[in-house]
């Protein structure tokens, strides 16, 4: 719907501000590890490229710019774990005590 690229200079500036305020990977932290976050991930994917109507674009832009929808991740978690989670719908990883992070796991029932 729009040829505008969302990851321009405005995004880069906002990304840096967010990472300074949220310097640790949330997935590593949940597993008891302290690793720097290098990627600002959209918790709920914005799907801006797939927007076909003005309403879909408005929703995608809201998801894109809403800081409540951002989390800091390390590159490995963003590029691998998060992608698998989006495809399968399951939370991947274990807590410090070895229990799965996915609340739907049979271990958490």
The first five atom37 places (N, CA, C, CB, O) and aatype in JSON, in Angstrom:
{
  "aatype": [20, 20, 20, 20, 20, 20, 20, 20, 20, 20, 20, 20, 20, 20, 20, 20, 20, 20, 20, 20, 20, 20, 20, 20, 20, 20, 20, 20, 20, 20, 20, 20, 20, 20, 20, 20, 20, 20, 20, 20, 20, 20, 20, 20, 20, 20, 20, 20, 20, 20, 20, 20, 20, 20, 20, 20, 20, 20, 20, 20, 20, 20, 20, 20, 20, 20, 20, 20, 20, 20, 20, 20, 20, 20, 20, 20, 20, 20, 20, 20, 20, 20, 20, 20, 20, 20, 20, 20, 20, 20, 20, 20, 20, 20, 20, 20, 20, 20, 20, 20, 20, 20, 20, 20, 20, 20, 20, 20, 20],
  "atom_mask": [
    [1, 1, 1, 1, 1],
    [1, 1, 1, 1, 1],
    [1, 1, 1, 1, 1],
    [1, 1, 1, 1, 1],
    [1, 1, 1, 1, 1],
    [1, 1, 1, 1, 1],
    [1, 1, 1, 1, 1],
    [1, 1, 1, 1, 1],
    [1, 1, 1, 1, 1],
    [1, 1, 1, 1, 1],
    [1, 1, 1, 1, 1],
    [1, 1, 1, 1, 1],
    [1, 1, 1, 1, 1],
    [1, 1, 1, 1, 1],
    [1, 1, 1, 1, 1],
    [1, 1, 1, 1, 1],
    [1, 1, 1, 1, 1],
    [1, 1, 1, 1, 1],
    [1, 1, 1, 1, 1],
    [1, 1, 1, 1, 1],
    [1, 1, 1, 1, 1],
    [1, 1, 1, 1, 1],
    [1, 1, 1, 1, 1],
    [1, 1, 1, 1, 1],
    [1, 1, 1, 1, 1],
    [1, 1, 1, 1, 1],
    [1, 1, 1, 1, 1],
    [1, 1, 1, 1, 1],
    [1, 1, 1, 1, 1],
    [1, 1, 1, 1, 1],
    [1, 1, 1, 1, 1],
    [1, 1, 1, 1, 1],
    [1, 1, 1, 1, 1],
    [1, 1, 1, 1, 1],
    [1, 1, 1, 1, 1],
    [1, 1, 1, 1, 1],
    [1, 1, 1, 1, 1],
    [1, 1, 1, 1, 1],
    [1, 1, 1, 1, 1],
    [1, 1, 1, 1, 1],
    [1, 1, 1, 1, 1],
    [1, 1, 1, 1, 1],
    [1, 1, 1, 1, 1],
    [1, 1, 1, 1, 1],
    [1, 1, 1, 1, 1],
    [1, 1, 1, 1, 1],
    [1, 1, 1, 1, 1],
    [1, 1, 1, 1, 1],
    [1, 1, 1, 1, 1],
    [1, 1, 1, 1, 1],
    [1, 1, 1, 1, 1],
    [1, 1, 1, 1, 1],
    [1, 1, 1, 1, 1],
    [1, 1, 1, 1, 1],
    [1, 1, 1, 1, 1],
    [1, 1, 1, 1, 1],
    [1, 1, 1, 1, 1],
    [1, 1, 1, 1, 1],
    [1, 1, 1, 1, 1],
    [1, 1, 1, 1, 1],
    [1, 1, 1, 1, 1],
    [1, 1, 1, 1, 1],
    [1, 1, 1, 1, 1],
    [1, 1, 1, 1, 1],
    [1, 1, 1, 1, 1],
    [1, 1, 1, 1, 1],
    [1, 1, 1, 1, 1],
    [1, 1, 1, 1, 1],
    [1, 1, 1, 1, 1],
    [1, 1, 1, 1, 1],
    [1, 1, 1, 1, 1],
    [1, 1, 1, 1, 1],
    [1, 1, 1, 1, 1],
    [1, 1, 1, 1, 1],
    [1, 1, 1, 1, 1],
    [1, 1, 1, 1, 1],
    [1, 1, 1, 1, 1],
    [1, 1, 1, 1, 1],
    [1, 1, 1, 1, 1],
    [1, 1, 1, 1, 1],
    [1, 1, 1, 1, 1],
    [1, 1, 1, 1, 1],
    [1, 1, 1, 1, 1],
    [1, 1, 1, 1, 1],
    [1, 1, 1, 1, 1],
    [1, 1, 1, 1, 1],
    [1, 1, 1, 1, 1],
    [1, 1, 1, 1, 1],
    [1, 1, 1, 1, 1],
    [1, 1, 1, 1, 1],
    [1, 1, 1, 1, 1],
    [1, 1, 1, 1, 1],
    [1, 1, 1, 1, 1],
    [1, 1, 1, 1, 1],
    [1, 1, 1, 1, 1],
    [1, 1, 1, 1, 1],
    [1, 1, 1, 1, 1],
    [1, 1, 1, 1, 1],
    [1, 1, 1, 1, 1],
    [1, 1, 1, 1, 1],
    [1, 1, 1, 1, 1],
    [1, 1, 1, 1, 1],
    [1, 1, 1, 1, 1],
    [1, 1, 1, 1, 1],
    [1, 1, 1, 1, 1],
    [1, 1, 1, 1, 1],
    [1, 1, 1, 1, 1],
    [1, 1, 1, 1, 1],
    [1, 1, 1, 1, 1]
  ],
  "atom_positions": [
    [[0.82, -1.18, 0.0], [0.0, 0.0, 0.0], [0.87, 1.25, 0.0], [-0.93, -0.01, 1.19], [0.52, 2.25, -0.63]],
    [[2.0, 1.2, 0.71], [2.87, 2.37, 0.77], [4.29, 1.96, 0.41], [2.84, 3.01, 2.17], [4.75, 0.88, 0.77]],
    [[4.97, 2.83, -0.32], [6.36, 2.56, -0.67], [7.32, 3.07, 0.4], [6.69, 3.2, -2.01], [8.53, 2.87, 0.28]],
    [[6.79, 3.73, 1.43], [7.63, 4.25, 2.5], [8.3, 3.12, 3.25], [6.8, 5.11, 3.46], [7.66, 2.13, 3.61]],
    [[9.58, 3.26, 3.49], [10.3, 2.24, 4.23], [10.24, 2.58, 5.72], [11.78, 2.12, 3.75], [10.68, 3.66, 6.12]],
    [[9.7, 1.67, 6.54], [9.54, 1.98, 7.96], [10.85, 2.03, 8.74], [8.65, 0.97, 8.58], [10.92, 2.7, 9.77]],
    [[11.89, 1.36, 8.27], [13.13, 1.27, 9.03], [14.13, 2.35, 8.62], [13.76, -0.1, 8.85], [15.3, 2.05, 8.38]],
    [[13.68, 3.6, 8.53], [14.53, 4.72, 8.14], [15.22, 5.36, 9.33], [13.72, 5.75, 7.4], [15.38, 4.74, 10.38]],
    [[15.63, 6.6, 9.15], [16.39, 7.31, 10.18], [15.58, 7.54, 11.46], [16.88, 8.65, 9.64], [16.13, 7.49, 12.56]],
    [[14.28, 7.78, 11.33], [13.45, 7.96, 12.53], [13.45, 6.68, 13.36], [12.0, 8.35, 12.14], [13.59, 6.72, 14.58]],
    [[13.3, 5.54, 12.69], [13.33, 4.25, 13.4], [14.68, 4.03, 14.05], [13.01, 3.09, 12.43], [14.75, 3.61, 15.21]],
    [[15.77, 4.31, 13.33], [17.1, 4.1, 13.88], [17.31, 4.92, 15.15], [18.18, 4.45, 12.84], [17.9, 4.43, 16.12]],
    [[16.83, 6.16, 15.16], [16.95, 7.01, 16.35], [16.12, 6.45, 17.5], [16.52, 8.45, 16.02], [16.61, 6.38, 18.63]],
    [[14.89, 6.05, 17.24], [14.01, 5.49, 18.28], [14.57, 4.18, 18.82], [12.59, 5.26, 17.73], [14.49, 3.9, 20.01]],
    [[15.12, 3.38, 17.92], [15.72, 2.1, 18.28], [16.86, 2.3, 19.28], [16.24, 1.38, 17.02], [16.94, 1.6, 20.28]],
    [[17.73, 3.26, 19.0], [18.85, 3.53, 19.91], [18.39, 3.99, 21.29], [19.77, 4.59, 19.31], [18.92, 3.55, 22.3]],
    [[17.38, 4.86, 21.32], [16.83, 5.33, 22.6], [16.27, 4.14, 23.38], [15.72, 6.4, 22.37], [16.51, 4.01, 24.58]],
    [[15.53, 3.27, 22.69], [14.92, 2.11, 23.35], [15.99, 1.16, 23.88], [13.99, 1.36, 22.37], [15.89, 0.69, 25.02]],
    [[17.01, 0.87, 23.08], [18.05, -0.07, 23.52], [18.87, 0.49, 24.68], [18.98, -0.4, 22.35], [19.33, -0.27, 25.54]],
    [[19.05, 1.79, 24.73], [19.75, 2.39, 25.88], [18.93, 2.21, 27.16], [20.03, 3.91, 25.63], [19.49, 1.96, 28.23]],
    [[17.63, 2.32, 27.04], [16.76, 2.17, 28.21], [16.49, 0.7, 28.55], [15.44, 2.88, 27.96], [16.15, 0.38, 29.68]],
    [[16.65, -0.19, 27.56], [16.37, -1.63, 27.72], [17.55, -2.41, 27.15], [15.03, -2.03, 27.0], [17.44, -2.99, 26.07]],
    [[18.68, -2.43, 27.86], [19.92, -2.96, 27.28], [20.05, -4.48, 27.25], [21.05, -2.42, 28.02], [20.99, -4.99, 26.64]],
    [[19.15, -5.21, 27.88], [19.31, -6.66, 27.95], [18.26, -7.41, 27.12], [19.23, -7.12, 29.39], [17.12, -6.97, 27.01]],
    [[18.67, -8.53, 26.56], [17.76, -9.41, 25.81], [16.75, -10.01, 26.77], [18.56, -10.53, 25.05], [17.12, -10.65, 27.75]],
    [[15.47, -9.81, 26.5], [14.43, -10.32, 27.4], [14.37, -11.84, 27.4], [13.08, -9.74, 27.01], [14.02, -12.44, 28.42]],
    [[14.69, -12.47, 26.29], [14.65, -13.94, 26.24], [15.82, -14.54, 27.03], [14.68, -14.43, 24.78], [15.64, -15.52, 27.74]],
    [[16.99, -13.96, 26.89], [18.14, -14.43, 27.67], [17.87, -14.24, 29.16], [19.44, -13.68, 27.25], [18.16, -15.12, 29.98]],
    [[17.32, -13.08, 29.51], [17.03, -12.76, 30.9], [16.06, -13.77, 31.5], [16.45, -11.34, 31.01], [16.21, -14.17, 32.66]],
    [[15.06, -14.19, 30.72], [14.09, -15.18, 31.2], [14.75, -16.53, 31.47], [12.96, -15.36, 30.17], [14.24, -17.33, 32.26]],
    [[15.89, -16.77, 30.82], [16.62, -18.02, 31.02], [17.77, -17.86, 32.01], [17.16, -18.53, 29.68], [18.58, -18.77, 32.18]],
    [[17.83, -16.69, 32.67], [18.85, -16.47, 33.69], [20.19, -16.01, 33.15], [19.05, -17.71, 34.45], [21.19, -16.03, 33.87]],
    [[20.24, -15.6, 31.89], [21.49, -15.12, 31.29], [21.39, -13.62, 31.05], [21.79, -15.87, 29.95], [20.3, -13.1, 30.78]],
    [[22.5, -12.94, 31.14], [22.54, -11.51, 30.86], [23.31, -11.29, 29.57], [23.19, -10.73, 32.04], [24.53, -11.38, 29.54]],
    [[22.58, -10.99, 28.5], [23.16, -10.72, 27.19], [22.64, -9.39, 26.69], [22.85, -11.87, 26.18], [21.47, -9.06, 26.92]],
    [[23.47, -8.62, 26.0], [23.0, -7.33, 25.48], [21.96, -7.5, 24.38], [24.17, -6.52, 24.97], [22.06, -8.4, 23.54]],
    [[20.97, -6.63, 24.4], [19.99, -6.58, 23.32], [20.58, -5.72, 22.2], [18.61, -6.0, 23.82], [21.1, -4.63, 22.46]],
    [[20.5, -6.21, 20.99], [21.01, -5.46, 19.83], [19.92, -5.2, 18.8], [22.17, -6.2, 19.18], [20.12, -4.45, 17.85]],
    [[18.76, -5.83, 19.0], [17.64, -5.71, 18.06], [16.4, -5.29, 18.83], [17.4, -7.05, 17.3], [16.12, -5.82, 19.91]],
    [[15.65, -4.35, 18.28], [14.33, -4.02, 18.84], [13.32, -4.83, 18.05], [14.02, -2.45, 18.76], [13.1, -4.61, 16.86]],
    [[12.71, -5.76, 18.74], [11.75, -6.68, 18.13], [10.33, -6.2, 18.37], [11.93, -8.11, 18.67], [10.03, -5.66, 19.44]],
    [[9.47, -6.39, 17.4], [8.04, -6.12, 17.56], [7.4, -7.39, 18.1], [7.37, -5.68, 16.19], [7.37, -8.42, 17.43]],
    [[6.9, -7.32, 19.32], [6.32, -8.48, 19.99], [5.2, -9.07, 19.14], [5.79, -8.11, 21.38], [5.19, -10.27, 18.86]],
    [[4.26, -8.23, 18.75], [3.22, -8.63, 17.79], [3.69, -8.12, 16.43], [1.77, -8.04, 18.18], [3.85, -6.91, 16.26]],
    [[3.92, -9.01, 15.47], [4.42, -8.56, 14.16], [3.5, -7.52, 13.53], [4.57, -9.76, 13.21], [2.27, -7.67, 13.55]],
    [[4.08, -6.47, 12.97], [3.28, -5.38, 12.42], [2.73, -5.71, 11.03], [4.1, -4.11, 12.35], [1.65, -5.22, 10.68]],
    [[3.41, -6.5, 10.24], [2.96, -6.92, 8.91], [2.64, -5.74, 7.99], [1.74, -7.81, 9.03], [1.68, -5.8, 7.21]],
    [[3.42, -4.69, 8.07], [3.19, -3.5, 7.27], [3.24, -3.8, 5.77], [4.21, -2.42, 7.62], [2.49, -3.22, 4.99]],
    [[4.13, -4.7, 5.38], [4.26, -5.05, 3.95], [2.99, -5.71, 3.4], [5.45, -5.98, 3.74], [2.72, -5.65, 2.2]],
    [[2.23, -6.34, 4.3], [1.02, -7.07, 3.86], [-0.24, -6.21, 3.88], [0.81, -8.27, 4.73], [-1.29, -6.66, 3.44]],
    [[-0.15, -4.98, 4.4], [-1.34, -4.12, 4.51], [-1.87, -3.76, 3.12], [-1.0, -2.83, 5.3], [-1.13, -3.27, 2.26]],
    [[-3.16, -4.01, 2.92], [-3.77, -3.74, 1.62], [-4.78, -2.6, 1.67], [-4.45, -4.99, 1.1], [-5.12, -2.02, 0.63]],
    [[-5.26, -2.27, 2.86], [-6.24, -1.18, 3.0], [-5.68, -0.12, 3.93], [-7.6, -1.72, 3.53], [-4.7, -0.34, 4.64]],
    [[-6.31, 1.03, 3.92], [-5.89, 2.11, 4.81], [-6.02, 1.69, 6.28], [-6.72, 3.39, 4.55], [-5.18, 2.04, 7.1]],
    [[-7.06, 0.95, 6.59], [-7.28, 0.48, 7.96], [-6.19, -0.51, 8.39], [-8.67, -0.17, 8.09], [-5.69, -0.43, 9.51]],
    [[-5.83, -1.43, 7.5], [-4.76, -2.38, 7.8], [-3.43, -1.65, 7.99], [-4.63, -3.43, 6.68], [-2.64, -2.01, 8.86]],
    [[-3.18, -0.63, 7.17], [-1.94, 0.15, 7.29], [-1.91, 0.91, 8.61], [-1.8, 1.11, 6.1], [-0.87, 1.0, 9.25]],
    [[-3.04, 1.46, 9.01], [-3.13, 2.2, 10.27], [-2.8, 1.27, 11.44], [-4.54, 2.82, 10.44], [-2.04, 1.63, 12.34]],
    [[-3.37, 0.07, 11.42], [-3.11, -0.91, 12.47], [-1.63, -1.32, 12.46], [-4.01, -2.15, 12.3], [-1.01, -1.42, 13.52]],
    [[-1.08, -1.56, 11.29], [0.33, -1.95, 11.17], [1.25, -0.85, 11.68], [0.67, -2.29, 9.71], [2.23, -1.14, 12.37]],
    [[0.94, 0.39, 11.35], [1.77, 1.5, 11.81], [1.68, 1.65, 13.33], [1.35, 2.8, 11.11], [2.67, 1.97, 13.99]],
    [[0.49, 1.43, 13.88], [0.34, 1.49, 15.33], [1.23, 0.42, 15.99], [-1.15, 1.3, 15.75], [1.96, 0.72, 16.93]],
    [[1.17, -0.81, 15.48], [2.0, -1.89, 16.02], [3.48, -1.58, 15.85], [1.66, -3.22, 15.34], [4.29, -1.89, 16.72]],
    [[3.83, -0.96, 14.73], [5.23, -0.65, 14.45], [5.79, 0.38, 15.44], [5.38, -0.12, 13.01], [6.89, 0.2, 15.95]],
    [[5.03, 1.44, 15.71], [5.54, 2.55, 16.52], [5.21, 2.47, 18.01], [5.01, 3.82, 15.98], [5.75, 3.25, 18.79]],
    [[4.35, 1.56, 18.41], [3.98, 1.44, 19.82], [5.12, 0.82, 20.63], [2.69, 0.6, 19.97], [5.47, -0.34, 20.42]],
    [[5.67, 1.6, 21.54], [6.77, 1.08, 22.38], [6.31, -0.07, 23.27], [7.34, 2.2, 23.25], [7.13, -0.87, 23.72]],
    [[5.03, -0.15, 23.53], [4.5, -1.28, 24.31], [4.63, -2.58, 23.53], [3.02, -1.04, 24.7], [4.56, -3.67, 24.1]],
    [[4.82, -2.47, 22.22], [4.96, -3.64, 21.35], [6.43, -3.92, 21.03], [4.18, -3.42, 20.05], [6.72, -4.72, 20.15]],
    [[7.35, -3.29, 21.73], [8.78, -3.49, 21.47], [9.42, -4.27, 22.61], [9.5, -2.15, 21.29], [9.01, -4.16, 23.77]],
    [[10.42, -5.05, 22.26], [11.25, -5.73, 23.25], [12.67, -5.82, 22.7], [10.69, -7.14, 23.6], [12.87, -5.95, 21.5]],
    [[13.62, -5.76, 23.59], [15.01, -5.89, 23.19], [15.41, -7.36, 23.14], [15.93, -5.12, 24.13], [15.16, -8.11, 24.08]],
    [[16.03, -7.75, 22.03], [16.5, -9.13, 21.88], [17.94, -9.12, 21.38], [15.59, -9.92, 20.9], [18.38, -8.17, 20.73]],
    [[18.66, -10.19, 21.69], [19.97, -10.4, 21.07], [19.7, -10.89, 19.64], [20.86, -11.43, 21.9], [18.61, -11.39, 19.35]],
    [[20.66, -10.76, 18.78], [20.46, -11.15, 17.38], [20.11, -12.63, 17.23], [21.72, -10.84, 16.57], [19.19, -12.95, 16.46]],
    [[20.79, -13.55, 17.93], [20.41, -14.97, 17.78], [18.95, -15.24, 18.17], [21.32, -15.84, 18.63], [18.27, -16.0, 17.47]],
    [[18.48, -14.65, 19.25], [17.08, -14.88, 19.63], [16.13, -14.25, 18.62], [16.81, -14.31, 21.02], [15.1, -14.84, 18.31]],
    [[16.46, -13.09, 18.1], [15.58, -12.45, 17.12], [15.54, -13.25, 15.82], [16.04, -11.02, 16.84], [14.46, -13.49, 15.26]],
    [[16.7, -13.65, 15.34], [16.78, -14.28, 14.02], [16.38, -15.75, 14.01], [18.16, -14.15, 13.49], [16.05, -16.28, 12.95]],
    [[16.41, -16.41, 15.14], [16.11, -17.83, 15.17], [14.9, -18.15, 16.06], [17.31, -18.6, 15.65], [13.85, -18.55, 15.56]],
    [[15.06, -17.96, 17.34], [14.02, -18.35, 18.29], [12.7, -17.62, 18.02], [14.48, -18.07, 19.71], [11.65, -18.26, 17.96]],
    [[12.75, -16.32, 17.87], [11.52, -15.54, 17.65], [10.83, -15.95, 16.36], [11.83, -14.03, 17.61], [9.6, -16.03, 16.31]],
    [[11.59, -16.23, 15.32], [11.0, -16.66, 14.04], [10.29, -18.0, 14.2], [12.09, -16.75, 12.95], [9.19, -18.19, 13.68]],
    [[10.92, -18.93, 14.92], [10.28, -20.23, 15.17], [9.02, -20.08, 16.0], [11.25, -21.18, 15.88], [8.02, -20.77, 15.77]],
    [[9.06, -19.17, 16.99], [7.88, -18.95, 17.83], [6.72, -18.4, 17.01], [8.22, -17.99, 18.98], [5.58, -18.8, 17.21]],
    [[7.01, -17.49, 16.09], [5.95, -16.93, 15.25], [5.35, -17.99, 14.34], [6.5, -15.77, 14.42], [4.14, -17.98, 14.08]],
    [[6.18, -18.9, 13.86], [5.67, -19.95, 12.96], [4.89, -21.02, 13.7], [6.82, -20.59, 12.22], [3.87, -21.5, 13.19]],
    [[5.36, -21.41, 14.9], [4.72, -22.51, 15.62], [3.68, -22.06, 16.63], [5.76, -23.32, 16.33], [2.8, -22.84, 17.0]],
    [[3.76, -20.81, 17.08], [2.84, -20.32, 18.1], [3.22, -20.78, 19.5], [1.45, -20.78, 17.78], [2.43, -20.64, 20.43]],
    [[4.43, -21.33, 19.66], [4.88, -21.82, 20.97], [6.05, -20.99, 21.46], [5.27, -23.31, 20.9], [6.89, -20.55, 20.67]],
    [[6.11, -20.78, 22.77], [7.23, -20.08, 23.38], [8.36, -21.08, 23.56], [6.84, -19.41, 24.74], [8.15, -22.16, 24.11]],
    [[9.54, -20.72, 23.09], [10.67, -21.63, 23.1], [11.65, -21.21, 24.2], [11.37, -21.65, 21.73], [11.91, -20.03, 24.4]],
    [[12.18, -22.2, 24.9], [13.19, -21.94, 25.92], [12.76, -22.43, 27.28], [13.51, -20.47, 25.98], [11.61, -22.8, 27.49]],
    [[13.72, -22.42, 28.21], [13.48, -22.87, 29.57], [13.91, -21.8, 30.56], [14.22, -24.19, 29.85], [14.79, -20.99, 30.28]],
    [[13.29, -21.83, 31.72], [13.65, -20.9, 32.79], [14.93, -21.4, 33.46], [12.5, -20.77, 33.83], [15.47, -22.44, 33.09]],
    [[15.41, -20.64, 34.44], [16.62, -21.01, 35.17], [16.47, -22.37, 35.84], [16.96, -19.94, 36.22], [17.43, -23.12, 35.93]],
    [[15.26, -22.69, 36.3], [15.05, -23.97, 36.97], [14.76, -25.12, 36.0], [13.91, -23.85, 37.94], [14.46, -26.24, 36.42]],
    [[14.87, -24.85, 34.69], [14.72, -25.92, 33.69], [13.32, -26.16, 33.2], [15.24, -27.17, 34.24], [13.1, -27.06, 32.38]],
    [[12.35, -25.4, 33.68], [10.98, -25.57, 33.22], [10.74, -24.79, 31.94], [9.98, -25.13, 34.31], [11.29, -23.7, 31.78]],
    [[9.94, -25.32, 31.01], [9.65, -24.62, 29.77], [8.97, -23.27, 30.03], [8.77, -25.47, 28.86], [8.15, -23.15, 30.93]],
    [[9.33, -22.27, 29.23], [8.73, -20.95, 29.34], [7.31, -20.92, 28.77], [9.59, -19.93, 28.63], [6.52, -20.05, 29.14]],
    [[6.99, -21.85, 27.9], [5.67, -21.89, 27.29], [4.63, -22.33, 28.32], [5.66, -22.85, 26.07], [4.7, -23.46, 28.81]],
    [[3.67, -21.46, 28.66], [2.66, -21.85, 29.65], [1.78, -23.01, 29.19], [1.8, -20.66, 29.98], [1.13, -23.66, 30.02]],
    [[1.75, -23.28, 27.89], [0.94, -24.38, 27.37], [1.67, -25.72, 27.4], [0.51, -24.07, 25.95], [1.09, -26.75, 27.05]],
    [[2.93, -25.73, 27.81], [3.69, -26.98, 27.88], [3.05, -27.92, 28.9], [5.17, -26.7, 28.25], [2.52, -27.48, 29.92]],
    [[3.11, -29.22, 28.61], [2.54, -30.19, 29.55], [3.26, -30.15, 30.9], [2.62, -31.61, 28.96], [2.69, -30.57, 31.91]],
    [[4.5, -29.65, 30.94], [5.24, -29.55, 32.2], [4.65, -28.46, 33.1], [6.72, -29.26, 31.93], [4.86, -28.48, 34.32]],
    [[3.92, -27.52, 32.52], [3.36, -26.41, 33.3], [1.89, -26.62, 33.67], [3.5, -25.13, 32.54], [1.23, -25.68, 34.1]],
    [[1.39, -27.81, 33.49], [-0.02, -28.08, 33.83], [-0.15, -28.71, 35.18], [-0.67, -28.97, 32.78], [-1.26, -29.0, 35.62]]
  ]
}
